């Protein structure tokens, strides 16, 4: 029986090659997009799943208070003081370990590298069971001078030599000896990826080594909350997560300083696999689920295409079905026959979809630095899943046409009346409306996301980001000791127009806020200001002229904050700059009146250091992108500089960059230069927005393409069905343009209804998206009109192909039709 169904299905497909090709093409695109969306989502959600006992491995998160205004509800880090307290305070944890990411100069012989390195407690290697090629976990970090390398890094430093026992020197004085070599971690690990690019895991040493190489205190403190520092926990097998969280909450309430409680509300354990998607969950932007939903919507459009065209095609098969019923075919047999045809078409489409996926994945991996894969032989569940998808889509797409056939009356079938009249037209119109509603919704979303991205990009032009080069790692003691000779040498480079040092540059996502008050010690009137340390050249280099007062000067001793070895101020007062928002927050609407006014740090350890405003600079979105403009205080504090900004004139940029490199090398011999254009700091985050826009554009284009494929087929069919009508109209004097207008308008009416449905939904979705930005585009009617016009024009052009052909046909041929 099934053999006969297959033969009948193949015959029908061959007889209606155009419509079969259209159905297969639409389903193939829908299936390919749907499966790719699931592959991407599964990849992002499966990070770190290869670690043994991963279900017991957690990271400690810090929950952020809403009033902290950080555009996130949590941070996947805690202070370094937490882990040493856990042995007594959190018995539910079998092991707890810190992992701190740093970068130091590393050398072997004459070869020198700026080397990212992780420092960890010994328990780290018990929590994460790496694959050891040489050495083992039990002794890898027991020696404070030990070092664990990945296979590629071992080859980078030592080539074909046996790396065990070899020495790598850090900062030209600290020797670490290789104790183990581990296999490279896959890309789908949070150790090897981050939201703004790659963060490759290459080597790990003990925290005692970090203490020797820097001022890190292995006992930890409560003042550091760096995104580079994480704390991991391996729960005991018998402990529940809620019990461990209760113990962590008690630790937080007992030990967390009150100052930190103003920012954080508590700690929480979350699965280590969630670290990869933390940024989306923390900001409330549902990227992963959005990808899955968009993929499903494309498949829904493809299925609607099939239903629409299949029900229309029944008009040509009613007599066939009527004869089969007359000869005794049951409803179940007819239903099964048409479902079989649908499943067969879906199976053919699936084969094409698999080919499309195989072609797309390498390109996606190349541009996204991911390791997506689709290997039918590698996964036991792959084949059953594909069978389920094929069967499910085939049944869903074919059920309604099959139901119409099975439930039709024999007389109506033999007369060819099935789906003629209003019932068939309404059904097709409803499905067209659904398809184009989704497509138009996506196109409007693309237009708004693109416009918002342009708004963000234009806002970044307040800084000359393509003319400013940022030099990193200035805070190293060896560099800080020659900071002025470095400035002088850089100034001598032709094309360099300015050099400035600071703790932060625009677009860096650092949030260093402190509490201040206009009255010493008045905590009831606390004002939070973001603090950026700068030199006297910074505001000029970044085009931030004072709106009132003056800038900072090297000639005024009070313009510089000087501290002792413990970070305590050596003076009672320091002159500072504030931006407009900070001036208003401090109670000065008149910026000129703000000059000369004082405010104080709410910290008894600093003896309520007096800050005197000497200038007010314009508000600029220094942090950029998602952040509101923050109240900022600029203070000159040389011991906190991290970066150098070098502004260059336009033209001869390659030569200028080469001269900057040479100037650096003349002053700082041991440390290779690390430089980036300021534009790259902006692009680090902006690329996320561009990626969202690109992905949404692709989904929208595919949705429209699939809808147009179905519209093309439906128009061809409708034009064929109305051949006799067109012939009669021509005989009665109708012109070609009038007939084309008639046929096109019949199809465009559902598109216009789709516009009315999609536009308000898109308006609501756009409002939710734009809430993520401090500077938003206005929801102009042009966003909606432009997307609507695109839908109307492409739909009209698609239908016109068949309409013109039908209208230009000879009436005599039309009247002989059938």
N, C-alpha and C positions, 0 to 999 in steps of 0.2 A: 504493500500500500504506500509506504513512504517513498519507495522507488518511483511509483507513478506520480506522486506529488512533486518529487524533484524534477521528473521529466517535464511535467506540465509547467512548473515554475521556470525552467530553463527555456522552454518554448515561448512562454509569455515574455520573458526578458528579451529574447532575441527578436520577437515580433515588435516590441516597443523599445528599441535600443536607446533612443534619445532620452525617454523618461527614465529608463533603468539607469542610464549613465548619470543623469541628474540626481536621482535618488542615491546612488552609490557615492557620488562625489560629495553630496551634502553630509551623508552619514559618515564617510571617511574623515572629513574635516572635523566634524563634531566629535567623533570617537577619539581622533588623534589629540585634539585640544583637551578633551576631558581626561584622557589618560596621562597626558603630559602634566596637567595641573595636579593630578594625584601623585605622580612621580616626584614632582617638585615638593609638594607638601609632605609626602612621606620622608623624603630626604632631609628636609629641615627639621622634622619632628623626630628623626631617628638618630640624631647626633649622640655620640658616645655610647650607643647601644652595644658596641662590640666589647666593652669592658666587662669582665666577669663580675657578678654580684652588683651590676649597675643599679638594680632596683633598691639596693641599700645605700647607695651613694647619694649624698645631698650636698648642696651648697647653702651657706647661711646668707640670707638676704636681710637688708635693712629696709624697713617700711618707712616711707617718707610722709611727714605730716602735710596735709593739703595746703596749710598756710605757709609752707616753706617756698611755694611758688617755683618749683623746679621742673614743671611740665612732666613729671613722672611720679608714680605712686610707690615705687620701690627701687632699690639699688641692689645689684647682685654682689655686694661687698659688705664687709664689716671692718671695724677697727682691729688693728693687730693685737690689741690687748685681750680680745675675746678668747682666742684659742688657749692661751696659758691658763685661763680660769676654768676651762671646760672639764678638766680631769676631776675636779671636786664638785663643780656646779651642775654638770650634765652627765650623770652616770649612764644615760641611755646611749651615749656615743662610745662605740668600741674604739674608734680612732678619730682624731681631729688633727688637721694639718693646715698650715698656711702655705700659700704659694704667691710669691711676690715677683713681679716682672720688672726688670731693670735693664739698663744697657751700659756696658763698660768697654773701654779699649782692651782688646785681646790681642796677644801677639805670640807667635812661635818663631823664634829667630828674627829675621828681618821683616817678616810678614805681619802686618797690623790690620785689624778689622774693628769696626764699631759693632760689637756683638751683643744682640739681645740674649739675656740669660734669665732663667727662673731660679729663685731661691726658695727652698722648702724645708719644712720640718721633716725628720726622718720618717714619720708616719705617713707621709704623702705616698711613698712607694709601697706601703701596705694597703692603702685605700685604692690606688690605681695599679692594677697588675699589668705592667707593660711586658712586651715580649723581649726577652734579653737574648742578644746575640753573643755577647761576652759579658762576664761578670754575673752578679745576681742581686736581687733586691735586699737580701738580708744584710749585706755589707756595703751597698752602693753609697750610702750617705752617712755611714757611721763615723767616718773620719771627717773633721771639719774642712780638710783640704781636698776632699774627694769631689769628683765631677762626673756626671752621667751625660753622654752624648748620644744623639741619634746617628744612625748609620751614615747619612749624607754629610753631616757635619764632621764626623770622624774622618771621612775621606777628604773633606775640604781642608782640614788642618794637617793631616798626616799621610794622605795618599794611601799607598799600599802598605805602609808600616803598621805593625801591630799597635793599636792605640792604647791598650792597657798599660798603665804606668807612665805614659807620656804626659808632658807638662804643658799647660797653657798659662801664660802670664797675663794677669789683669792689672790695668793701671800701672804697668811697668814695674810692679813690685810685689804683687800677690800671686803666688804660684798655686794652681790647682791641678791635681793629678787625676787622670782619667781612671775611673774605677769600674765603669760598665758602659756598654754600648747597647742601645735598644733599637728595635725596628721602627721605621718611620710611622708616625700616626696617620691614619686616613684623614682625608679632607673633612669628612663629616664628624669632626670632633671640635668642641668649643675651644680646645687648645690651639687649633690651627685656623680658626676663622673668627671674624668679628663683623659687626654690621657695616663697618667702613673699610673692609678689606681683609687682607691676610695678616695673621699674627702667628707666625710659624713657631712651633715648639721645637727647639734645637738642642738646648742643654739645660741641665738643672744641677744646682749645687746646694750645700747646706746653708741654713740661715746664719750659722756661726761664721761662715765665709763672708756673708753680706755685712755682718757686724764688724768684721775686721777690715773690710774694704770701704765702709762708709760709717755714718753715725747712727746706723740702725740699732735699736735696742731690742734684743731678742725677747725681753720680757713684755714688749709691746706698750702701746699707749692708746689714749682715747681721742687723740687729735687728728689722726690720719684716716681718711676715708677715700682711698684712691681706687679708681676703676681698674688699676693694674694689680690690685691685691685681692686675692680671694681666700676664703676659708672653707674647707671641705670636711664632711663628716661621714664616717661609715657607721651606720646604726647597728647595734647588736641585733642578732637574728630574732630575739624574742621581744624586741621593743617596738611599740607603735609610734608613728610620727607625731601624733597629737601629744603623747606623753613627753617626747623629746622637745616639742615646741613649748610645752608648759614649763619645762625646766629652763629652756632658753629665755622665756619671758621673765622668769624669776631672776635669772642672771642679769638681764637688762635692767630690771627695776632696782636691783641691789647695787649694781656697780656703775651704770651709765651716769656720767656727770650731768647735772641739770642743764648746763649750756648745750650739750648735745641733744638732750631731750626736746629742745625747742625745734630741732630739725627732724629727729627720728621718733617714731612712736613704738618701735619694738623690733625684735628679730623674728625670723621665720625660716624654717627649713623647707627647701624646695628641691625636687629631683634635679640631679646634675644635667639631665637631658634637657631641662627647660632653659638652661643658660643661653643656648643658641637663639631662642625666640624671646628672650627676656625683654629686649628693647621694645618690641612690638606690644607685648603684654603690658609693660610698664607705662607706655604712653597711651595705651588704649586704642592703638591703631591695628585693626584685625587683618594683617597682611595675609597670613597663611590661610585663614578661613575665606578671605576674599578671593584668593586664587582658586580655591576649590569651588566656590559658588560661581565664579565667572566661567570656569570650565564646564560646570554643570549647565549653566544657562546656554552655552554654545551647543551642547548636546541636545538640550530641550528644543532649541530652534531647529536643529537638524531633524529631530523626531517630528516636530510640527510640519516641517517641509514634507516629510514622507507621508504623514497622515493626509495632508492637504492634497498632494498630488495623487496619492493612491485612491482617495475617495473620488477625486475627479475622474480618474481613469476607469472607475467602475461603470461610468456612463457607457463605455465602449464594450463592457463585458457582461452587461445585464442579460442579454439573450443567451450567452454561453451558460451563465449561472442558471437561468430559467430552464434551459434544456436539461442541465444536470439534475435539477430538482425534479423535473417531470419524469426523468428516467430513474428516480428513486434515491438520489443522493440525500443523505440526512444533513441536518444543520451542523452536527459535529464534524462530519466529513468536509463540508464546505468551509467551516471555520478553520479546521486543521490545514486545509489546502492553502488558504490565503495567509495563515500564520507561517506556514512553511516557506512560502515565497518571501515573506518579510524577513524571516531568519536567514534565508539563503542570501538575500541582498545584503543583510547586515554582516554576514560572514565574509562576503567579498569585500565590503567596505572596511572590515576589520583588518584584513590582510593589507590593504592599501594604507590604512592608518598606521599599522606597525612599521611599514616601510618609511612613512613620513616621520615617525618618531625616531627611527634609527638614523635618519638623515639630520634631524633637528638637534638631537642630544649633543653630538660633538661641538656644534656651533654654540649651543647654550653653555656648555662647560668652558669653552674658550673665553667667552666674554664675561662669565660670572665667577670663574675660579672655583667651580663646584666639580663634583665627581658623580654626576647623575649617570645612571645606567639602566638599561632595559634588556636583560638577558633572559630569554624564555627558558633556557636550559639551566640557569643558575638558581632559580627559585622554584621550590616545590609548589608554592601556591600560585605561581604565575599562570600556568595553563588552566587550572580550575577557575581562576578569577576571570580570565579572558572568555572562557566558555559561559560563565554566568553573565558577563557583560553582554556578550553576543546574544544570548538567549533573552536576557532581560530587555535590551533595546529592541530586538526583533519583535518580541511579544507586545511591548508597550506601543511601538510604532504601528504594528499591524493589527492590533486588537480591534480598533474601531472600524476600519474598513472591513475586516473579517466579520465583525458583528453585523454590519449593515447587509452584507451578502447573505449571511446565514439566516437573518431574520426577515429578509424581503419576501414578499408574496410572489408566487409563480406568475400570476397574470401580469403584475407590474413588471416583473423581470422580462417576460416575453415581449411586452409592449415597449421596453426600453425606458420606463418611466422612473426608475430608481434615481433619486437625487436630482431629478429635474425640478425646476421651480424654486420656490423661496427657501425650502429646507436646505437644499444643497448650497445655494448661494450664501445663506446665512452662516452655514458651517465653515465654508471656505473663508468668508470674511472675518469670522472670529479668529481663525488660526492665523490669518495674515496680520490682523491687529496685534495678536500676541507676539508674533515674530518681530514685527517692526517696532513694537513698544520696547522690547529688550534692546534692539539695535540702536534706536534713537536715544534711549536712556544712557547707553554706553558712550555714544558720540558726544552727548552733552557733557558727560563726566570728563571725557578726554579734553574737551575745549576748556573747561573750568580748571582742571589740574594743570594744563599747559599754561594758561594765563596766570595762575598762581605761581608757578615756577618762574615765569618771566618777571613777575613782581618781586620775587625773592632775589633773582639775579640782578635786577635793576637796583634793588636796595643795597646790594653788595658793592655797587659802584661808588659809594661814598668814600671808599678807600681805594687807592690806586693799586689794586691787588696784582695787576700785571707788571707793575714797575717796582715792586717791593720784594726783595729776596730775604728769607728768614733763615738765619744760621742757628742750629740747635746745639744743645749740650754746653751752653755758656757757663752753667753753674758748676762745672767741674773745677775743683780748686786750682788745678794747673792752668786752666784758661782764665779764671777770675784774677789770677795774679798778674796777668799781662793784658788786662782788658783795655786799658787806655792805649798801650802800644798797638794793639789790634785795631782799635778805632782809627788811630792816626794812619796806620798802614792802609786800611780800607779807603780812607778819604783820599789818599793819593792816587787811587785807581781812576783812570780817565772814564768818565761816564757815571761815576758814583756821586750823587748829589747830597747824600746824608746818611748818617749811621746813628742808630739809637738802640738802647738796651732796655729790656723789660721782662717782667715775669710772665707776660701773656701777650698774644697778638690777637687781632680781630679774628672772629670765627672759631677760635678754640673753644671747645665746650667745657671750660673749667668754671666751677662755681665756688668761689672763695668769698663767703659773706661773713661779716662780723657785726657784733652789736655795739651801737653807739647811742649817746644821749646828749642833748644840749646842756644838761645839768649833770655834773659829776656824780656817778653812782645811782642815778635815777632809773632803776630798772623798769619802773612802771611806764616810762615813756621811751622804751627801747626802740631804736631805728636800725634796721639792717641795711648795711651798705656793702656793695661788692668792692673788693680792694684789689687794685692793680698797681704793681710797683713799676715805676718808669724812671728814666733819666730825664735830664733837662731838654733833650733834643726830640723826645718822643712825639709831643703834640704837634710840633712843626712838621716832622717827617710824615705824620698821618693826617695833615691838613685839619687840625682841630684848633683853630684860633680861639683865644679867650673871648667870650661874650662880655665879660666884665673882669676887671682886675688884670692880672698878668700871668705869665707862665712861670715854671720853676727855673731857677738859675743856679749855676755852679758857683756864683760869687756870693750867694747868701747861705751862710752856715745853717740857718734854721730851715732851709729848704730841703735838707737831707736828714733822714732818720737813721741814726746810728745806734746799734745794739751791741751788747756784750756777747760772750761766747754762749750764754744761755738764752739769748734772744731778748734780753731785758733792755729797754730803752736807756740810753745814757744821757737823756735830756728830758726836760719837762714839757717842751712844746715843739711841734713840728708844723711847717707850712705845707698845705696840700691844695690840690685842685679837686673840684667836684663837677659832675655834669649837671644839667638842668634838673633832672629828676631828683638827684640827691639834694640839690639846693632847696627844691620845693618840699621834699620830705623833711628837711631840717627846719622848715618853717619860713623860708625866704622866697616869696613870690617875686620880689624885686631883686634881680641878680646883682645889681650894683650894691644894694644894701647888704647882700650876703658877704661881700668881701670884707675881711677883717673880723668876722664872727667866728666863735669857737664852738667846738663840740668835743666829746670825750669818749674814749674807749671804755666799754663796760667790762672791764677785766681788772680785778684787784692786783693781779700780778704785774700789770703794766703801770700801776700807780695812777690810774685814770689819766693817761697821757693826753695832753691837750693838743687838739688839731685845729689849726687856724687856716681858714679859707683865704687864699690869696688870688684865686681865679676861678671863674665858672666857664666850662667848655660846653659845646653843643651836645645835645643828646644824639648818640649814634647807637644803632643796634649792634653793640660790640660783640655780643655773643651770637647774634645772627639767627636766621631761620626761625625755629619754633618759639624762641624766647621773646618775652616782652622786653621793652627797653628797661634796663635795671638802673637803680640809683648807684652810681659808681664814684668811688674816691680814688684819686691818683696820688700816690706818695712816692717820693724818691727814696729808695732803699736798696743800695747796691748789693748787699749780701743775698738778695732774693731774685736777682736777675737769672733768667733761664734762656732767653733768646736774644739774638741781635737782629735788627731790621736794617737792611741796606737798601736804600732807594737809588734806582738807576734811571738815567735818561733814556728816552726811546732811541732805537737804532743801535747797530753794532752790539746787539745783546750777547751773541756767542763770545765775541772777543772780551766783553766786559766780564762775563761769567768766568772765563779762563783767567783773567787778571785777578778777580776776587779770590779764586782758588789759589793762585800763586801768592797773593798777599797773606792769606791765611797760613800757607805753608812756611812763609818766611818768619812768621811770629810763633806759630804753634807747630812744631816739627813732629811731635809724637802722635797727635790726634788727627785723623783724616777729617776733612770738612764734611759737614752734613747740611746741605742747603736745599730749600724748596721755595718756589714762588708762593707768595701769600695766597694767590689764586688756588693753589693746591689744598690749603687748609679749608677754604670755602668748598672746594669740590669734594672733599672727604665726606661731607654731609649732604651736599647738594646732589651728589650722584644717587643717593637714596631716592630723592624726589624725582629725579630724572628716570630712574629705574621704574618707579611706580607709574609714571606717565607713559613710558615706553611699553610696559606690560599691558597697561590698560588700553593703549592705542592698538596693540596687536589683537587683544581680545575684541575690541570694538570693530576693527577691520574684518576679522574673521566672522563675527556675528553678522555684520552687514553682508559679507560675501555669501555666507550660507543662506541668508534670507533671500538674496538676489538670485542665487542658483535656483531656489525653489520657485521664486517669482517668475524666472525665465521659463521654467518648465510649465508652470501653471498657465502662463500667458500663451505659450505655444498650444497647449491643450484647449484653452478657451477659444483661441482664434480658430482652431480647427473645428470646434463644435459649432461655431457661429458662421461657418462658411456660407451656408444657404441664406442666412439672414443678411450677410454682407452683400451677397449677389442680388438679392431682392432690393435692398436699399440703393444699390448702384443703378439698377434698372429704373428705379423710381426717381433717379436724379441726384442722389447724394454724392457729394464730392469726396475725393480722397482725404483731404484734411478733416472733413466733418466725420467721416467714418473712423479715422485714427483717433480723433478727440473722443468719440463715443467709447471706443475700446479701451483707451488709456484711462479715461475717467472712471470706468467701471473698476479698475484695479486701484486707482489712487485714493478712492474714498476710504478704504480700510487704513491706508497709510496716514491720512489726515486724522482719523479717529485715534490711531496709535500715537500721534503727536500730542493730542489732548490728554491721553493717559500718561505718557512717559514724562512730559515736561514737569508737572508738579512733583512726581516722585524724584526726578533728577534734582529739582530745587531743594527738596528736603535732604537728600544725600549730600549735595554740594555744601549745604550749610553745616552739616556735621563734619565734613572734611576740612572746611576752612577754619573751623574752631581751633584747629591745631596750630594756627599761625597767628602771630601778633599783628602783622601787617597783611591785610587781606584784600583781595580784589572784590569789588562790588559785583553782585550777581546781575550783570547787565542782561537785558533782553536779547542782546546780540549773540550770547552764548547759545541760547535756545533757538533763535531764528536761524543761525548758521547751520546748526545740526539738523534742524527741520528741513531747510532748503536742500541740504545734501541728500537727505532721505528722499525727498520729493523728486529731485532731479534724477538721481540714479534709478529710482523706481520707474520714472517716466521713460528714461532712455532704455531701460531693460524691456519694458512692455512695448515700446515703440517699434522695436525690431520686428516683432511678429505682427503688430497692428498695421504697420506700413505694408508688409508683405501681403497680408490678407486684404487690405483696402485696394491694392494695386492689381489684384488678381482679376482675370477676365470674368465678367458676369456669367457667361455661358458655361464656364467650368464650374462656377459656384452652384449654378442651378442644376447641373448634372450630379452634384455631390450626393452620394448614397444612392 
